[in-house]
């Protein structure tokens, strides 16, 4: 079984020039990178959906569907949006460079392509993509209802738990694009503060989003809130007269997390988790974390 660290990278090269394809193919294969080839944008989209490359090298000007349109289509697909796209173009006007970056490209190279420069740029963006994927995988494993949206309010990525909650509310892709996106876009345009919430309109199953952070890539990280069912930490705070942070610590301890794991989830130090537990024990009339978790579980199980 091949580990993630030893897996060969796959690059999709999209260009209608046989000479460019040949040059890049030889350079990438010599560097140990597997190469997929497409001659225009629509073909590239089909290949990307089937094979999901690690990086895409995209010509700007091609027949049928050009690279800019193809890149926008890639970024609109949640399954493909995180793949870095490097534009390759013979166009040197500033407007065309900006057009590529606005379409979702992370970088650009002007033709004729210099193999050493191409490989150096690819190394940087492959590394960044792996770090981003590792962070998202970690978030997926935490059981949180998190998602990111672009400036247009459209969902770019979401944890499995967020997808499940959206499905529970019976929100299909049409509703997300026609209702969710405009509401979120309008809200973001008014510059909400971190931790502010927006209750979504037009739903039979009440949901809200809370602003968590603004990302360097221009996306906004949000938490999806189930307003029909009080979340576990909030319930513990209400029932046990705990502070917000104490209830969050106790919630994750009750879910089987170690102090270190709870600290990573809550973005605090293990020492701070211990200090919160020292305050929690006397409030619950217990002496250790096992007994505290038991008290919490009796409350949490009652709402399942």
C-alpha positions in Angstrom: 0.0 0.0 0.0 1.4 3.4 -1.0 1.5 6.0 1.7 0.5 9.6 1.1 4.1 10.8 1.5 5.4 8.5 -1.2 2.5 8.7 -3.6 3.4 10.0 -7.1 1.9 13.5 -7.9 -0.4 13.7 -10.9 -0.4 16.8 -13.1 -3.1 17.6 -15.7 -1.6 19.6 -18.5 -4.2 21.5 -20.6 -3.0 23.0 -23.9 -3.8 22.8 -27.6 -0.1 23.1 -28.6 1.6 19.7 -29.3 5.0 21.3 -28.8 4.1 22.7 -25.4 2.5 19.4 -24.3 5.6 17.5 -25.4 8.0 19.9 -23.6 6.0 19.8 -20.3 5.4 16.1 -20.5 9.1 15.3 -20.8 10.0 17.7 -17.9 7.4 16.4 -15.5 8.1 12.7 -16.2 11.8 13.3 -15.7 10.8 14.8 -12.3 8.8 11.7 -11.4 5.4 13.3 -11.9 2.6 11.4 -13.7 1.1 13.4 -16.5 -2.5 13.6 -17.9 -3.2 15.6 -21.0 -6.2 17.6 -22.3 -6.5 19.7 -25.4 -9.2 22.1 -24.3 -11.3 23.1 -21.3 -14.2 20.7 -21.5 -12.0 17.7 -21.9 -10.0 18.9 -18.9 -13.1 19.0 -16.7 -14.0 15.5 -17.7 -10.5 14.2 -16.9 -10.3 16.1 -13.6 -13.6 14.6 -12.4 -12.5 11.1 -13.2 -8.9 11.2 -12.1 -8.7 14.2 -9.7 -5.1 15.5 -10.4 -3.0 17.1 -7.7 -2.3 20.2 -9.8 -3.4 21.6 -13.2 -1.3 23.4 -15.7 -3.8 25.4 -17.8 -3.3 27.3 -21.1 -5.2 30.5 -21.2 -6.4 30.6 -24.8 -7.8 27.4 -26.3 -10.7 26.5 -28.7 -14.2 25.5 -27.5 -13.7 26.3 -23.8 -10.7 28.5 -22.9 -8.6 28.0 -19.7 -10.3 30.9 -17.9 -13.8 29.4 -18.2 -12.5 25.9 -17.4 -10.8 27.2 -14.2 -14.0 28.9 -13.1 -15.9 25.7 -13.7 -13.3 23.8 -11.6 -13.6 26.2 -8.7 -17.4 25.9 -8.8 -17.2 22.2 -8.2 -16.6 21.5 -4.4 -14.8 18.2 -5.2 -12.3 19.9 -7.5 -12.1 23.5 -6.1 -9.0 22.8 -4.0 -6.8 21.7 -6.9 -4.2 24.4 -7.6 -4.3 25.8 -11.2 -1.2 27.4 -12.7 -1.9 29.3 -15.9 0.4 29.1 -18.9 -0.1 31.7 -21.5 1.6 33.6 -24.2 -0.4 36.7 -23.3 1.7 39.2 -21.3 -0.9 42.0 -20.9 -1.6 42.7 -17.2 -5.3 42.3 -17.8 -4.9 38.7 -19.0 -2.8 37.9 -15.9 -5.5 39.3 -13.6 -8.1 37.5 -15.6 -6.4 34.2 -14.8 -6.0 34.9 -11.1 -9.6 36.1 -10.8 -10.7 32.8 -12.4 -9.1 31.0 -9.5 -5.6 30.4 -10.7 -2.8 30.4 -8.0 0.0 31.4 -10.3 0.9 32.0 -14.0 3.9 31.4 -16.3 4.5 33.0 -19.7 5.4 31.0 -22.7 7.9 29.7 -23.8 7.8 27.6 -20.6 11.1 27.2 -18.7 11.0 23.6 -17.2 13.1 24.5 -14.1 10.9 27.5 -13.3 7.8 25.4 -13.8 8.9 22.6 -11.5 9.9 25.2 -8.8 6.5 26.8 -8.9 4.7 23.5 -8.9 6.7 22.3 -5.8 5.5 25.4 -3.9 1.8 25.0 -4.9 1.7 21.3 -4.3 3.1 21.8 -0.8 0.5 24.5 -0.1 -2.3 22.2 -1.4 -1.1 19.4 0.9 -1.1 21.7 3.9 -4.6 22.9 3.1 -5.9 19.3 2.6 -4.3 18.2 5.9 -6.1 21.0 7.7 -9.4 20.2 6.1 -9.0 16.5 6.8 -8.3 17.4 10.5 -11.4 19.5 10.6 -13.4 16.6 9.0 -12.4 14.3 11.8 -13.4 16.7 14.6 -17.1 16.3 14.0 -17.8 20.0 13.5 -20.4 21.6 11.2 -17.9 23.8 9.3 -18.0 25.2 5.8 -16.2 27.8 3.7 -17.9 30.2 1.2 -16.5 32.5 -1.5 -17.3 36.2 -1.9 -20.4 35.1 -3.9 -21.8 33.2 -0.9 -21.5 29.8 -2.6 -20.2 26.9 -0.5 -16.7 25.9 -1.5 -16.1 23.2 1.0 -17.8 21.6 4.0 -17.2 18.9 6.5 -19.2 15.7 6.2 -21.1 16.8 9.3 -22.1 20.1 7.6 -23.2 18.2 4.5 -25.3 15.9 6.7 -27.0 18.8 8.4 -27.8 20.5 5.1 -29.3 17.2 3.9 -31.3 16.9 7.1 -32.8 20.3 6.3 -33.5 19.0 2.8 -31.4 21.7 1.1 -30.6 20.7 -2.5 -28.0 22.4 -4.8 -30.7 24.6 -6.4 -31.7 26.0 -3.0 -28.1 26.6 -2.0 -27.4 28.6 -5.1 -30.7 30.4 -5.3 -31.2 31.1 -1.6 -28.3 30.3 0.6 -25.7 32.0 -1.5 -27.5 35.4 -1.9 -28.3 35.6 1.8 -24.7 34.9 2.8 -23.2 37.2 0.2 -25.4 40.1 1.3 -24.5 39.4 4.9 -20.8 39.3 4.2 -21.0 42.6 2.2 -22.1 44.3 5.5 -18.9 43.1 7.2 -20.2 41.1 10.2 -17.8 40.6 13.1 -16.3 37.3 14.1 -18.8 35.1 16.1 -21.8 37.0 14.6 -24.7 34.8 13.4 -27.0 34.9 10.4 -30.3 33.0 10.7 -31.2 31.7 7.2 -34.6 32.7 5.8 -37.1 30.5 4.0 -36.4 27.2 5.7 -38.8 24.7 7.4 -35.8 23.4 9.4 -34.2 26.3 11.1 -30.4 26.8 10.4 -28.0 29.6 11.0 -24.3 30.3 10.2 -21.7 31.8 12.5 -18.7 33.6 11.2 -15.5 31.9 12.4 -12.7 33.4 10.4 -11.7 35.1 7.1 -9.1 33.0 5.3 -6.0 34.2 3.4 -7.3 32.7 0.2 -10.4 35.0 0.3 -12.8 32.4 1.5 -14.8 32.7 4.8 -14.9 29.9 7.4 -18.3 29.5 9.0 -20.0 27.1 11.4 -23.4 25.8 10.5 -25.8 25.9 13.5 -28.8 23.6 14.0 -31.4 25.9 15.6 -33.9 23.1 16.1 -31.6 21.2 18.4 -29.5 22.8 21.0 -25.9 21.7 20.6 -24.2 19.7 23.3 -21.9 22.3 24.7 -24.7 24.8 25.0 -27.0 22.3 26.7 -24.2 21.5 29.3 -23.8 25.2 29.9 -27.5 25.6 30.6 -28.0 22.5 32.7 -24.8 22.7 34.8 -24.3 26.4 35.1 -20.9 26.4 33.4 -19.1 29.1 31.5 -19.0 28.8 27.7 -15.4 27.5 27.7 -16.0 25.1 30.6 -19.0 23.6 28.8 -17.0 23.2 25.5 -14.2 21.4 27.4 -16.6 19.1 29.2 -18.5 18.4 25.9 -15.3 17.1 24.2 -14.2 15.2 27.3 -17.6 13.5 27.4 -17.0 12.6 23.7 -13.9 10.6 24.6 -11.3 13.2 23.7 -8.0 13.4 25.7 -7.0 16.7 27.2 -4.6 17.2 24.4 -7.2 16.4 21.7 -9.7 18.8 23.3 -7.0 21.5 23.5 -6.4 21.1 19.7 -10.1 21.2 18.9 -10.7 24.3 21.1 -7.4 26.0 20.1 -6.1 26.2 23.6 -3.2 24.6 25.5 -3.6 21.3 27.4 -2.7 23.3 30.5 -5.7 25.5 30.0 -7.9 22.5 29.6 -6.7 21.2 32.9 -7.4 24.6 34.6 -11.0 24.5 33.2 -11.4 20.9 34.5 -10.3 22.1 38.0 -13.1 24.6 37.9 -15.6 22.1 36.5 -15.1 19.3 39.1 -16.3 21.3 42.2 -19.3 22.7 40.2 -20.4 19.1 39.4 -19.5 17.7 42.8 -17.0 15.2 41.3 -13.3 14.5 41.7 -12.1 13.4 38.3 -12.6 13.7 34.5 -14.3 10.2 34.3 -17.0 11.2 36.7 -17.4 14.6 35.1 -17.8 12.9 31.7 -20.5 10.6 33.2 -22.5 13.6 34.4 -22.3 15.2 31.0 -23.2 12.0 29.1 -26.4 11.5 31.1 -27.5 15.0 29.9 -26.4 14.5 26.3 -27.9 11.0 25.9 -31.3 12.4 27.0 -31.5 14.6 23.9 -30.4 11.9 21.4 
